């Protein structure tokens, strides 16, 4: 089973480009358009790596990273 990589970015073009590249390399990409959506996916899915945008509306990437560290440390 391929490793799952979660892409959290508010820009659809970036999510799509990264998903295509990762798929071509044999990974299973998941994507979320917001930090809140990404955190929900992390609670529901076994993910090996997160690619996280820092500058997003609402919860920014630094706050999301803090929550990820708290939940999965």
Rosetta blueprint (number, residue, H / E / L):
1 X L
2 X L
3 X L
4 X E
5 X E
6 X E
7 X E
8 X E
9 X L
10 X L
11 X L
12 X H
13 X H
14 X H
15 X H
16 X H
17 X H
18 X H
19 X H
20 X H
21 X H
22 X H
23 X H
24 X H
25 X L
26 X L
27 X L
28 X E
29 X E
30 X E
31 X E
32 X E
33 X L
34 X L
35 X H
36 X H
37 X H
38 X H
39 X H
40 X H
41 X H
42 X H
43 X H
44 X H
45 X L
46 X L
47 X L
48 X L
49 X E
50 X E
51 X E
52 X E
53 X L
54 X L
55 X L
56 X L
57 X L
58 X L
59 X L
60 X L
61 X H
62 X H
63 X H
64 X H
65 X H
66 X H
67 X H
68 X H
69 X H
70 X H
71 X H
72 X H
73 X L
